[in-house]
């Protein structure tokens, strides 16, 4: 006896059916998708999912990432560098010596000098 066949959109699956797909494809179903061309010429991705009673062709909506909006104006990177406050290295080196904590801590090697 052959199984019943059904075509359904992923969005119309019940929560239990979606959970079962996750169990059947624990590593994801992306590598199991089939590309199908509809009579209107549209290409869609589908998952062939087989249960005990039915073989489903589950239509998967393609998620296209949105690209960030691009300004038509050209950026002048030199203007951006003019806005940055750059300190002279000589000024920083004098102030860094006072903040250096290296070597200021007493050595604690576990030996007590008290007798």
ZIZI-V93693 format. One record per run of one state. SS is the DSSP state (H for helix, E for strand, L for the rest). FROM is the first residue (numbers start at 1). LEN is the number of residues. If there is no record, write none. Layout:
ss=SS from=FROM len=LEN
ss=SS from=FROM len=LEN
//
This chain:
ss=L from=1 len=3
ss=E from=4 len=6
ss=H from=10 len=3
ss=L from=13 len=2
ss=H from=15 len=10
ss=L from=25 len=5
ss=H from=30 len=3
ss=E from=33 len=5
ss=L from=38 len=5
ss=E from=43 len=8
ss=L from=51 len=3
ss=E from=54 len=7
ss=L from=61 len=16
ss=H from=77 len=7
ss=L from=84 len=5
ss=H from=89 len=11
ss=L from=100 len=16
//
